[in-house]
Amino acid sequence: MPHTQGGETPVVTDELGHLLAEMSALRESVIAGAATRLQRYAAHYPDGAFNDSAVNLAHYLSLRSQDLRPLQERLARAGLSSLGRGEPHVIANLERVIGLLRRAVGVAGDEEGAAGFNTASQAAGSGMLERYTDRLFGARNGGRRVRIMVTLPTEAAWDYAQVKALVDHGMDCARINCAHDEPALWEGMVKHVRRAAAEVGRDCKILMDLAGHKLRTGPLRAGPAVKRIKPQKDNCGRVVAPAQIAFVPESMPAGSAATLGVVASHVLRLPDAEQRRLEVGDCLEFHDARQKTRHFEIVDKTESGVLLAHCAKTAYLMSGTPLTWRRSQSAAHNGARTRQLALCEFTGQPVEIKLCAGDHLLLTRVAVPGEPAQAGGAETEQIWRPAHISCSVPEALGRLAPGDPVWIDDGRLGAVVEALTEEGALLRVTQAGPKGVKLLAEKGLNFPETRLDLPSLSEQDLGDLDFVCQHADMVGFSFVETMEDMDNLMSALAARGAPELPIIAKIETKRAVANLPEIILGSIGRHAVGVMIARGDLAVELGSVRLAEIQEEILWLCEAAHVPVIWATGVLESLAKKGISSRPEITDAAMGVRAECVMLNKGPYVVDAVKVLSNILVRMQAHQKKKISRLRALHW
């Protein structure tokens, strides 16, 4: 305890007194550091008046610029409030600890505190984050605090039942990725989401993601246009189940058969008029590539017009193969029982490029179809031309330099730039796993150490914004990296009459992580903003180990700014795509309770994933709110 000398101010000599002095000095340094930082952003706030969120973020950045571990441990040993739970109300948290120390040592309070700042109180700080979350994602879905976002598949444009099921089971926000599909399909998705939300009687927001300069591999050369139709056989070669074929009308969008409840090994197309005439029991006879006579038997017809057919023998089916349609006896009309038609044209499967460590790959500027490496001739295995594939943003190749790392397909394939040529960039594969990696088209390219300096909005983005501004509740800003990027998007929105459309800044590059404080501080005084942790690209850019801590730091930073966060990429991925989840995925989904929204990607079982995720989030919120353990009673 403190002691006095001649009635003077108590002389503090114990550990609590030292802690009080350090905490008071810390508070003053935090305030001074925040004031200096904020002045750089005065022009982005009306009349230079910073709002509580900006001030609190500046306080947090100033606080966390110091190594607080020794002080934190000493406070914990003294049984005082931790400094590790004050993100939404930094100065209020410091003042609370200082107040406790003053009372413990008998020193009168200093009422000046954080004079000159409208600092967020504890209740107000948490309340602002909840209020801004409601603004972006709508009111809570029942008792669940964390919202669920789902990336819509193409079939959501015509399959209303699937969209309705998603909303019924807890989807709070639908994501439409402008990198895929087209405005006509987006419009169908929007109408279905709005209709389902109205029928369910609650809000379901729509986020439309701009494609951005997504660097991807180009197309591969197509192989022979032949499909191998193969029935299922046992170990003795006996047919135990015929091959299942789905026939769809030529006008039906690609890939739709599986989404309409039809299970088939192949999807084939017929002219619309001929498709409508076919009925259950009809037979389509043909000669395959080996001149073997084979036939398809129509065994089912769905309400959507998809035909399911069986083929009992192996066939090699060529594009445009002529078919002889034999009408079943029971369905014969006017004596006409046969008719000639032709299968619609299809392309062959892409050629395979398999790469192993030490192999070379040429990224080409010209969009020529990719091909595997070519040897010198039949008598030599010497490679005279390496495998090659194009880059979707060829101007990016001009920014590369020898030695720059390159990652392909979410980091499955690692390489380094060995040389720059007139054709493009010659890469040497450094990481491909013991069995190598098959390189496919449309796979992501990451250049983590290369400053690309591409325009923040591509021509496609600017065109897509016209649709986004008319139909979306939020716009996702892909590959944003600087405050200037945010300025450009805000200007583009204002030019289209949507100056208040909220922006979700997708943090997916190393540079975006480094500039996140300025992206937030330069924006929240004039625009509604959220942040998406795009963990897929970030894992490639930063490395998976570094991502583990960076995703935490982004959560803390955004909580200090009262900015809602979307926890994205890879959540319950196996469950959504394969119908089975792994234990690590469940744990990862549970960690999402610290964000304001969790995003699921599309997949055949995504409705099941929504159900499971909603259950996990409801359970976890009883235990955890942001970083704070809530200490719900256990039942042992």
C-alpha positions as CSV (number, residue, x, y, z in Angstrom):
1,M,0.0,0.0,0.0
2,P,1.1,3.6,-0.5
3,H,2.4,5.6,2.4
4,T,2.5,9.4,3.0
5,Q,5.2,11.8,4.2
6,G,3.9,14.8,6.2
7,G,0.4,14.7,4.7
8,E,1.8,15.2,1.1
9,T,0.7,13.2,-2.0
10,P,1.1,9.5,-1.4
11,V,4.5,8.1,-2.4
12,V,4.0,5.1,-4.7
13,T,6.7,2.5,-4.4
14,D,5.0,-0.8,-5.0
15,E,4.3,-2.8,-8.2
16,L,0.8,-1.4,-8.6
17,G,2.3,2.1,-8.6
18,H,4.8,1.3,-11.3
19,L,1.9,-0.2,-13.4
20,L,-0.1,3.0,-12.9
21,A,2.8,5.1,-14.1
22,E,3.3,2.9,-17.1
23,M,-0.3,2.7,-18.0
24,S,-0.7,6.5,-17.8
25,A,2.3,7.0,-20.0
26,L,1.0,4.4,-22.4
27,R,-2.4,6.2,-22.6
28,E,-0.7,9.5,-23.5
29,S,1.6,7.9,-26.1
30,V,-1.4,6.2,-27.7
31,I,-3.3,9.5,-27.9
32,A,-0.3,11.4,-29.3
33,G,0.4,8.7,-31.9
34,A,-3.2,8.5,-33.0
35,A,-3.4,12.3,-33.5
36,T,-0.3,12.2,-35.7
37,R,-1.6,9.4,-37.8
38,L,-5.1,10.8,-38.3
39,Q,-3.9,14.1,-39.7
40,R,-2.9,12.3,-42.9
41,Y,-6.5,11.5,-43.5
42,A,-8.2,14.8,-42.6
43,A,-9.2,15.5,-46.2
44,H,-11.3,12.3,-46.2
45,Y,-13.6,13.4,-43.4
46,P,-16.3,16.1,-43.6
47,D,-14.8,19.3,-42.2
48,G,-11.8,17.3,-41.0
49,A,-13.9,15.9,-38.1
50,F,-12.9,12.3,-37.4
51,N,-15.7,9.9,-36.4
52,D,-15.4,7.6,-33.4
53,S,-14.5,4.6,-35.5
54,A,-11.5,6.4,-37.2
55,V,-10.3,7.7,-33.8
56,N,-10.6,4.3,-32.2
57,L,-8.7,2.6,-35.1
58,A,-6.0,5.2,-34.9
59,H,-5.7,4.6,-31.1
60,Y,-5.5,0.8,-31.7
61,L,-2.8,1.1,-34.3
62,S,-0.9,3.4,-32.0
63,L,-1.4,0.9,-29.1
64,R,-0.4,-2.1,-31.1
65,S,2.7,-0.5,-32.5
66,Q,4.3,-1.3,-29.1
67,D,5.3,-4.7,-27.7
68,L,2.8,-5.0,-24.8
69,R,3.7,-8.5,-23.7
70,P,5.6,-7.7,-20.5
71,L,3.0,-5.1,-19.4
72,Q,0.2,-7.5,-20.2
73,E,1.7,-10.3,-18.1
74,R,2.3,-8.0,-15.1
75,L,-1.3,-6.8,-15.3
76,A,-2.6,-10.3,-15.4
77,R,-0.5,-11.3,-12.4
78,A,-2.0,-8.3,-10.5
79,G,-5.5,-9.7,-11.4
80,L,-6.4,-6.6,-13.4
81,S,-8.3,-6.3,-16.7
82,S,-6.4,-7.5,-19.7
83,L,-5.4,-5.2,-22.5
84,G,-6.3,-7.9,-25.0
85,R,-10.1,-7.3,-25.2
86,G,-10.3,-3.6,-25.9
87,E,-10.4,-3.4,-29.7
88,P,-13.8,-1.6,-30.1
89,H,-13.0,0.9,-27.3
90,V,-9.3,1.4,-26.9
91,I,-9.1,4.5,-24.7
92,A,-12.1,3.5,-22.6
93,N,-10.3,0.2,-21.9
94,L,-7.1,1.9,-20.9
95,E,-9.0,4.3,-18.7
96,R,-10.7,1.5,-16.9
97,V,-7.4,-0.2,-16.0
98,I,-5.9,3.1,-15.0
99,G,-8.9,3.8,-12.8
100,L,-8.6,0.5,-11.0
101,L,-4.9,1.1,-10.4
102,R,-5.6,4.6,-9.0
103,R,-8.1,3.2,-6.6
104,A,-5.7,0.4,-5.6
105,V,-2.9,2.8,-4.7
106,G,-5.0,5.7,-3.4
107,V,-4.1,8.3,-6.1
108,A,-6.7,10.8,-7.1
109,G,-8.2,10.5,-10.6
110,D,-7.1,12.5,-13.6
111,E,-10.2,13.7,-15.3
112,E,-8.4,15.0,-18.4
113,G,-7.9,11.5,-19.8
114,A,-8.4,11.6,-23.5
115,A,-9.5,15.2,-23.8
116,G,-10.0,16.4,-27.3
117,F,-11.1,13.0,-28.6
118,N,-14.6,11.6,-29.0
119,T,-13.5,8.2,-27.8
120,A,-15.8,5.2,-28.0
121,S,-17.1,3.9,-24.7
122,Q,-17.1,0.1,-24.2
123,A,-20.9,-0.2,-24.9
124,A,-20.8,2.3,-27.8
125,G,-17.9,0.6,-29.5
126,S,-19.5,-2.8,-29.6
127,G,-22.8,-1.2,-30.6
128,M,-21.3,0.6,-33.6
129,L,-20.0,-2.6,-35.0
130,E,-23.4,-4.3,-34.6
131,R,-25.1,-1.3,-36.2
132,Y,-22.8,-1.3,-39.2
133,T,-23.2,-5.0,-39.6
134,D,-27.0,-4.6,-39.7
135,R,-26.6,-1.9,-42.3
136,L,-24.6,-4.2,-44.6
137,F,-26.3,-7.6,-44.0
138,G,-29.7,-6.8,-42.6
139,A,-31.2,-7.8,-39.3
140,R,-30.2,-11.0,-37.5
141,N,-31.6,-14.2,-38.7
142,G,-33.4,-15.3,-35.5
143,G,-30.9,-15.6,-32.7
144,R,-27.8,-16.1,-34.8
145,R,-25.3,-13.2,-34.7
146,V,-23.0,-14.1,-37.5
147,R,-24.5,-13.9,-41.0
148,I,-24.1,-16.6,-43.7
149,M,-23.2,-15.7,-47.3
150,V,-23.4,-18.2,-50.2
151,T,-21.9,-17.9,-53.6
152,L,-24.7,-18.6,-56.1
153,P,-24.0,-21.2,-58.9
154,T,-25.1,-20.6,-62.5
155,E,-28.2,-22.7,-62.1
156,A,-29.6,-20.2,-59.5
157,A,-30.6,-18.2,-62.5
158,W,-33.3,-20.7,-63.4
159,D,-33.6,-23.1,-60.4
160,Y,-35.8,-21.1,-58.0
161,A,-36.2,-24.1,-55.7
162,Q,-32.5,-24.2,-54.8
163,V,-32.4,-20.4,-54.0
164,K,-35.5,-20.8,-51.9
165,A,-34.0,-23.7,-50.0
166,L,-30.9,-21.6,-49.3
167,V,-32.9,-18.7,-47.9
168,D,-35.2,-21.1,-45.9
169,H,-32.2,-22.7,-44.2
170,G,-30.3,-19.5,-43.3
171,M,-28.6,-17.7,-46.2
172,D,-28.5,-14.0,-45.2
173,C,-26.6,-12.8,-48.2
174,A,-26.3,-14.1,-51.8
175,R,-22.9,-13.5,-53.6
176,I,-22.9,-13.2,-57.3
177,N,-19.4,-13.5,-58.9
178,C,-19.1,-11.2,-61.9
179,A,-16.1,-13.2,-63.1
180,H,-18.6,-15.9,-64.2
181,D,-21.9,-15.9,-66.2
182,E,-23.4,-12.8,-67.7
183,P,-26.0,-10.1,-66.9
184,A,-29.0,-12.1,-68.2
185,L,-28.1,-14.9,-65.8
186,W,-27.3,-12.5,-62.9
187,E,-30.8,-10.9,-63.4
188,G,-32.4,-14.3,-63.0
189,M,-30.4,-14.9,-59.8
190,V,-31.4,-11.5,-58.4
191,K,-35.1,-12.1,-59.1
192,H,-35.0,-15.4,-57.4
193,V,-33.2,-14.1,-54.3
194,R,-35.7,-11.2,-54.0
195,R,-38.6,-13.5,-54.4
196,A,-37.4,-16.0,-51.9
197,A,-36.7,-13.3,-49.3
198,A,-40.2,-11.9,-49.8
199,E,-41.8,-15.3,-49.4
200,V,-39.7,-16.2,-46.3
201,G,-40.4,-12.7,-44.8
202,R,-36.9,-11.5,-44.1
203,D,-34.0,-9.7,-45.7
204,C,-31.5,-11.5,-47.9
205,K,-28.9,-9.0,-49.2
206,I,-27.0,-9.4,-52.5
207,L,-23.3,-8.8,-52.9
208,M,-22.0,-8.6,-56.4
209,D,-18.2,-9.2,-56.8
210,L,-16.4,-7.4,-59.5
211,A,-14.0,-9.7,-61.3
212,G,-11.0,-7.5,-61.1
213,H,-7.7,-8.3,-62.8
214,K,-7.9,-12.0,-61.9
215,L,-4.8,-13.6,-63.4
216,R,-5.6,-17.0,-64.6
217,T,-4.2,-19.6,-67.0
218,G,-5.7,-19.6,-70.5
219,P,-7.4,-22.4,-72.4
220,L,-5.8,-25.8,-73.3
221,R,-5.9,-27.3,-76.7
222,A,-8.8,-29.6,-77.2
223,G,-8.1,-33.3,-77.9
224,P,-10.1,-35.5,-80.2
225,A,-13.8,-34.9,-80.0
226,V,-14.6,-38.4,-78.7
227,K,-16.4,-39.5,-75.5
228,R,-15.8,-42.9,-74.0
229,I,-19.2,-44.2,-72.8
230,K,-18.5,-47.0,-70.3
231,P,-20.9,-49.1,-68.3
232,Q,-20.0,-50.2,-64.8
233,K,-18.4,-53.7,-64.6
234,D,-17.3,-56.1,-61.9
235,N,-13.9,-57.5,-61.4
236,C,-14.6,-60.2,-63.9
237,G,-15.6,-57.8,-66.6
238,R,-19.4,-58.4,-66.4
239,V,-21.7,-55.4,-66.8
240,V,-23.4,-54.7,-63.5
241,A,-24.9,-51.3,-64.4
242,P,-25.3,-49.5,-67.7
243,A,-23.7,-46.1,-68.4
244,Q,-26.0,-43.2,-67.5
245,I,-26.4,-40.5,-70.1
246,A,-28.3,-37.2,-69.8
247,F,-29.7,-35.7,-73.0
248,V,-30.4,-32.0,-72.7
249,P,-31.8,-29.5,-75.2
250,E,-29.2,-27.6,-77.2
251,S,-30.4,-24.3,-75.7
252,M,-30.0,-25.4,-72.1
253,P,-27.0,-23.8,-70.3
254,A,-24.0,-26.0,-69.9
255,G,-23.6,-28.2,-66.8
256,S,-27.3,-27.9,-65.9
257,A,-28.2,-31.6,-65.9
258,A,-26.5,-32.5,-62.6
259,T,-28.1,-29.4,-60.9
260,L,-31.6,-30.5,-62.0
261,G,-31.4,-33.8,-60.1
262,V,-30.1,-36.0,-62.9
263,V,-27.1,-38.2,-62.2
264,A,-25.2,-39.1,-65.3
265,S,-21.7,-39.9,-66.4
266,H,-22.0,-37.8,-69.6
267,V,-24.2,-34.9,-70.8
268,L,-25.1,-34.9,-74.5
269,R,-27.1,-32.3,-76.5
270,L,-29.8,-32.7,-79.1
271,P,-31.6,-30.1,-81.2
272,D,-34.5,-28.7,-79.1
273,A,-37.2,-29.9,-81.5
274,E,-35.9,-33.4,-81.5
275,Q,-35.4,-33.5,-77.8
276,R,-39.1,-32.6,-77.2
277,R,-40.2,-35.5,-79.4
278,L,-38.3,-38.2,-77.6
279,E,-40.2,-40.3,-75.0
280,V,-39.5,-43.0,-72.5
281,G,-38.9,-46.3,-74.2
282,D,-37.5,-44.7,-77.4
283,C,-34.1,-46.0,-78.7
284,L,-31.3,-44.0,-80.4
285,E,-29.1,-46.3,-82.4
286,F,-25.6,-45.3,-83.8
287,H,-22.2,-46.5,-85.0
288,D,-19.3,-45.5,-82.8
289,A,-15.8,-44.5,-83.8
290,R,-14.9,-48.2,-84.2
291,Q,-18.0,-48.8,-86.3
292,K,-19.6,-50.8,-83.5
293,T,-23.3,-50.7,-83.4
294,R,-24.6,-49.3,-80.1
295,H,-27.8,-47.7,-78.8
296,F,-29.1,-45.5,-76.0
297,E,-32.4,-46.4,-74.4
298,I,-34.5,-43.5,-73.0
299,V,-35.5,-44.6,-69.5
300,D,-36.8,-41.4,-67.9
301,K,-37.8,-37.8,-68.7
302,T,-37.8,-35.0,-66.1
303,E,-40.2,-32.1,-65.8
304,S,-37.4,-29.8,-67.0
305,G,-37.1,-31.9,-70.2
306,V,-33.9,-33.7,-69.4
307,L,-33.8,-37.2,-70.8
308,L,-32.0,-40.0,-68.9
309,A,-30.7,-42.8,-71.1
310,H,-28.8,-46.1,-70.6
311,C,-26.1,-47.6,-72.7
312,A,-25.3,-51.2,-71.9
313,K,-22.0,-51.5,-73.9
314,T,-18.8,-49.5,-74.2
315,A,-18.9,-47.0,-77.0
316,Y,-16.6,-44.3,-78.4
317,L,-19.0,-41.6,-79.4
318,M,-17.8,-38.9,-81.9
319,S,-19.1,-35.3,-82.1
320,G,-22.1,-35.0,-84.5
321,T,-22.7,-38.7,-84.7
322,P,-25.8,-39.6,-86.7
323,L,-28.5,-41.3,-84.7
324,T,-31.4,-43.5,-85.8
325,W,-34.3,-42.8,-83.6
326,R,-36.6,-45.9,-83.2
327,R,-39.9,-45.1,-81.6
328,S,-41.1,-47.6,-79.0
329,Q,-43.9,-49.8,-80.1
330,S,-46.3,-48.4,-77.5
331,A,-45.7,-44.8,-78.5
332,A,-45.7,-45.2,-82.3
333,H,-47.8,-42.5,-84.1
334,N,-49.2,-42.8,-87.6
335,G,-47.0,-45.7,-88.3
336,A,-43.8,-43.6,-88.2
337,R,-41.3,-45.5,-86.0
338,T,-37.9,-44.4,-87.2
339,R,-36.3,-41.0,-87.8
340,Q,-32.8,-39.7,-88.5
341,L,-31.2,-37.0,-86.4
342,A,-27.7,-36.0,-85.4
343,L,-26.0,-35.4,-82.0
344,C,-25.0,-31.8,-81.4
345,E,-21.3,-31.0,-81.9
346,F,-19.1,-31.2,-78.8
347,T,-15.4,-30.5,-78.2
348,G,-12.8,-33.0,-77.1
349,Q,-11.4,-33.1,-73.6
350,P,-8.5,-30.7,-73.1
351,V,-5.0,-32.1,-73.5
352,E,-3.1,-32.8,-70.3
353,I,-0.1,-30.8,-69.1
354,K,1.6,-32.6,-66.2
355,L,4.5,-30.7,-64.5
356,C,7.1,-31.9,-62.1
357,A,9.8,-30.1,-60.1
358,G,12.5,-29.0,-62.6
359,D,10.2,-28.9,-65.6
360,H,9.7,-25.6,-67.6
361,L,6.5,-23.8,-68.4
362,L,6.2,-20.9,-70.8
363,L,3.5,-18.3,-69.8
364,T,2.6,-16.7,-73.1
365,R,1.4,-13.2,-73.9
366,V,-0.7,-14.4,-76.9
367,A,-3.8,-16.4,-76.0
368,V,-2.8,-19.6,-77.9
369,P,-4.2,-22.8,-76.5
370,G,-1.9,-24.5,-74.0
371,E,0.0,-27.7,-74.9
372,P,2.3,-30.1,-73.1
373,A,6.1,-30.1,-73.8
374,Q,7.1,-31.4,-77.2
375,A,10.1,-33.7,-77.7
376,G,12.6,-33.5,-80.6
377,G,11.3,-36.7,-82.3
378,A,10.6,-40.4,-82.0
379,E,14.3,-41.3,-81.5
380,T,15.0,-38.7,-78.8
381,E,13.4,-37.6,-75.6
382,Q,15.1,-34.2,-75.6
383,I,12.6,-31.3,-75.1
384,W,12.7,-28.8,-77.8
385,R,9.7,-26.8,-76.8
386,P,8.5,-26.6,-73.2
387,A,4.9,-26.8,-72.1
388,H,3.1,-23.5,-72.6
389,I,-0.1,-21.8,-71.5
390,S,-1.4,-18.2,-71.8
391,C,-1.9,-15.7,-69.1
392,S,-5.4,-14.0,-69.0
393,V,-3.7,-10.6,-68.3
394,P,-0.7,-10.5,-70.6
395,E,0.4,-7.1,-69.6
396,A,1.2,-8.5,-66.2
397,L,4.0,-10.6,-67.7
398,G,5.9,-7.4,-68.6
399,R,6.2,-6.6,-64.8
400,L,8.0,-9.9,-64.0
401,A,11.7,-10.2,-63.4
402,P,14.0,-13.2,-63.3
403,G,13.9,-14.7,-59.8
404,D,10.2,-13.7,-59.1
405,P,8.1,-16.4,-57.6
406,V,5.0,-17.6,-59.3
407,W,2.2,-19.7,-57.8
408,I,-0.5,-21.5,-59.8
409,D,-3.8,-23.1,-58.9
410,D,-4.0,-21.9,-55.3
411,G,-0.4,-22.8,-54.6
412,R,-0.5,-26.4,-55.8
413,L,2.2,-25.5,-58.3
414,G,5.2,-23.3,-57.5
415,A,7.6,-21.8,-59.9
416,V,10.2,-19.1,-60.4
417,V,10.8,-16.9,-63.4
418,E,13.9,-18.1,-65.1
419,A,13.9,-15.8,-68.2
420,L,11.8,-13.3,-70.1
421,T,11.3,-13.9,-73.8
422,E,9.5,-12.3,-76.7
423,E,6.7,-14.9,-76.2
424,G,6.3,-14.4,-72.4
425,A,7.9,-15.6,-69.2
426,L,9.8,-18.9,-68.9
427,L,9.2,-20.5,-65.5
428,R,11.0,-23.3,-63.8
429,V,8.8,-25.5,-61.6
430,T,10.1,-25.6,-58.0
431,Q,7.2,-27.2,-56.2
432,A,4.8,-29.8,-57.6
433,G,4.5,-32.7,-55.2
434,P,6.1,-36.1,-55.6
435,K,3.7,-37.2,-58.4
436,G,3.6,-33.8,-60.2
437,V,0.6,-31.6,-60.9
438,K,-1.8,-31.5,-63.8
439,L,-2.1,-27.9,-65.0
440,L,-5.7,-26.9,-66.0
441,A,-7.3,-23.9,-67.7
442,E,-8.8,-21.1,-65.6
443,K,-6.5,-21.6,-62.6
444,G,-5.3,-18.7,-60.6
445,L,-1.9,-17.1,-61.1
446,N,-0.2,-15.3,-58.2
447,F,2.9,-13.1,-58.4
448,P,3.3,-12.3,-54.7
449,E,6.7,-10.4,-55.0
450,T,5.8,-8.5,-58.2
451,R,4.2,-5.1,-58.2
452,L,1.8,-5.3,-61.2
453,D,0.4,-1.7,-61.0
454,L,-2.7,-2.6,-63.0
455,P,-5.7,-0.3,-63.2
456,S,-7.8,-0.7,-60.1
457,L,-10.9,-1.3,-62.3
458,S,-10.7,-3.3,-65.5
459,E,-12.8,-2.5,-68.5
460,Q,-15.0,-5.5,-67.6
461,D,-15.5,-4.1,-64.1
462,L,-16.6,-0.7,-65.4
463,G,-19.1,-2.3,-67.7
464,D,-20.4,-4.7,-64.9
465,L,-20.8,-1.8,-62.5
466,D,-23.8,-0.5,-64.5
467,F,-25.7,-3.7,-63.6
468,V,-24.3,-3.8,-60.1
469,C,-25.4,-0.3,-59.2
470,Q,-29.0,-1.2,-60.3
471,H,-29.4,-4.5,-58.6
472,A,-26.9,-5.1,-55.8
473,D,-26.9,-4.2,-52.1
474,M,-23.1,-4.2,-51.9
475,V,-20.2,-4.3,-54.3
476,G,-17.2,-6.6,-53.8
477,F,-13.9,-4.9,-54.8
478,S,-11.5,-7.6,-55.9
479,F,-7.8,-7.0,-55.6
480,V,-8.1,-3.6,-54.0
481,E,-4.7,-2.6,-52.7
482,T,-4.6,1.1,-51.9
483,M,-6.7,4.0,-50.8
484,E,-6.5,5.4,-54.3
485,D,-8.2,2.2,-55.5
486,M,-11.0,2.9,-53.1
487,D,-11.2,6.5,-54.5
488,N,-11.6,5.2,-58.0
489,L,-14.4,2.9,-57.1
490,M,-16.2,5.5,-55.1
491,S,-16.0,7.9,-58.1
492,A,-17.3,5.2,-60.4
493,L,-20.3,4.5,-58.1
494,A,-21.1,8.2,-57.9
495,A,-20.9,8.5,-61.7
496,R,-23.6,5.8,-61.9
497,G,-25.9,7.4,-59.4
498,A,-25.0,5.0,-56.5
499,P,-22.7,7.0,-54.3
500,E,-23.8,5.2,-51.1
501,L,-23.6,1.6,-52.3
502,P,-21.5,-0.2,-49.6
503,I,-18.1,-1.5,-50.7
504,I,-16.6,-4.8,-49.5
505,A,-12.9,-4.5,-49.8
506,K,-11.5,-7.9,-50.6
507,I,-8.1,-8.4,-49.0
508,E,-6.3,-10.9,-51.1
509,T,-2.8,-9.7,-51.8
510,K,0.3,-9.0,-49.7
511,R,0.1,-5.3,-50.7
512,A,-3.5,-5.0,-49.6
513,V,-2.6,-6.4,-46.2
514,A,0.2,-3.8,-45.8
515,N,-2.1,-1.0,-46.8
516,L,-5.2,-2.1,-44.9
517,P,-5.0,0.7,-42.2
518,E,-5.0,3.4,-44.9
519,I,-7.7,1.6,-46.9
520,I,-10.0,1.7,-43.9
521,L,-9.0,5.2,-42.5
522,G,-9.2,6.7,-45.9
523,S,-12.7,5.3,-46.5
524,I,-14.8,5.1,-43.3
525,G,-15.4,8.8,-43.0
526,R,-17.2,9.0,-46.3
527,H,-18.5,5.5,-47.2
528,A,-20.0,2.3,-45.8
529,V,-17.2,-0.3,-45.9
530,G,-16.8,-4.0,-45.0
531,V,-13.8,-6.2,-45.4
532,M,-13.5,-9.8,-46.8
533,I,-10.6,-11.9,-45.7
534,A,-10.1,-13.8,-49.0
535,R,-8.1,-16.6,-47.5
536,G,-7.5,-18.6,-50.6
537,D,-5.5,-15.9,-52.4
538,L,-3.9,-14.7,-49.2
539,A,-2.6,-18.2,-48.4
540,V,-0.8,-18.2,-51.7
541,E,0.4,-14.6,-51.4
542,L,1.6,-14.9,-47.8
543,G,2.0,-18.6,-47.2
544,S,-0.4,-20.7,-45.1
545,V,1.6,-20.3,-41.9
546,R,1.7,-16.5,-42.2
547,L,-2.0,-16.5,-43.1
548,A,-2.8,-18.1,-39.8
549,E,-1.7,-15.0,-37.9
550,I,-2.7,-12.4,-40.5
551,Q,-6.3,-13.4,-40.5
552,E,-6.4,-12.8,-36.8
553,E,-4.8,-9.4,-37.1
554,I,-7.3,-8.4,-39.8
555,L,-10.1,-9.4,-37.5
556,W,-8.6,-7.2,-34.7
557,L,-8.0,-4.2,-36.9
558,C,-11.5,-4.3,-38.3
559,E,-13.1,-4.6,-34.9
560,A,-11.2,-1.5,-33.8
561,A,-12.6,0.3,-36.8
562,H,-16.1,-1.1,-36.2
563,V,-15.9,-2.5,-39.8
564,P,-17.8,-5.8,-40.4
565,V,-15.6,-8.7,-41.6
566,I,-16.5,-11.6,-44.0
567,W,-14.6,-14.9,-43.2
568,A,-14.3,-16.3,-46.7
569,T,-12.8,-19.1,-48.8
570,G,-12.7,-22.8,-48.0
571,V,-15.3,-22.9,-45.3
572,L,-17.0,-26.4,-45.2
573,E,-15.7,-26.8,-48.8
574,S,-15.8,-30.6,-48.8
575,L,-19.3,-30.6,-47.4
576,A,-20.6,-28.2,-50.0
577,K,-18.9,-30.0,-52.9
578,K,-18.9,-33.7,-51.8
579,G,-21.5,-33.9,-49.0
580,I,-18.9,-35.0,-46.4
581,S,-17.1,-32.7,-44.0
582,S,-13.7,-33.1,-42.3
583,R,-12.9,-32.4,-38.7
584,P,-10.5,-29.6,-39.6
585,E,-13.3,-28.0,-41.7
586,I,-15.7,-28.0,-38.8
587,T,-13.1,-26.4,-36.5
588,D,-12.4,-23.8,-39.1
589,A,-16.1,-23.0,-39.5
590,A,-16.4,-22.6,-35.7
591,M,-13.6,-20.0,-35.8
592,G,-15.7,-18.0,-38.2
593,V,-17.9,-17.0,-35.2
594,R,-15.4,-14.1,-34.6
595,A,-16.4,-12.5,-37.9
596,E,-19.7,-10.8,-38.8
597,C,-20.3,-13.0,-41.8
598,V,-19.1,-16.4,-43.0
599,M,-19.0,-17.2,-46.8
600,L,-19.7,-20.6,-48.3
601,N,-18.8,-21.4,-51.9
602,K,-21.1,-23.1,-54.3
603,G,-21.5,-26.9,-54.5
604,P,-24.1,-29.6,-55.0
605,Y,-24.6,-29.9,-51.3
606,V,-24.4,-26.2,-50.3
607,V,-27.8,-26.3,-48.7
608,D,-26.6,-29.0,-46.3
609,A,-23.5,-26.8,-45.7
610,V,-25.8,-23.8,-44.8
611,K,-27.7,-26.0,-42.3
612,V,-24.5,-27.3,-40.6
613,L,-22.8,-23.8,-40.6
614,S,-25.9,-22.2,-39.0
615,N,-25.9,-24.9,-36.3
616,I,-22.2,-24.4,-35.6
617,L,-22.4,-20.6,-35.4
618,V,-25.4,-20.7,-33.0
619,R,-23.6,-23.1,-30.7
620,M,-20.3,-21.2,-30.8
621,Q,-21.8,-17.8,-30.1
622,A,-22.8,-19.1,-26.7
623,H,-19.1,-19.5,-26.0
624,Q,-17.4,-16.8,-28.0
625,K,-18.0,-13.2,-29.0
626,K,-15.2,-11.8,-31.1
627,K,-12.1,-12.4,-28.9
628,I,-14.0,-12.7,-25.7
629,S,-14.8,-16.1,-24.1
630,R,-18.3,-15.8,-22.7
631,L,-18.0,-18.6,-20.1
632,R,-21.3,-20.3,-20.7
633,A,-21.9,-23.0,-18.1
634,L,-20.5,-26.3,-19.0
635,H,-22.4,-29.6,-18.5
636,W,-19.9,-32.0,-16.9
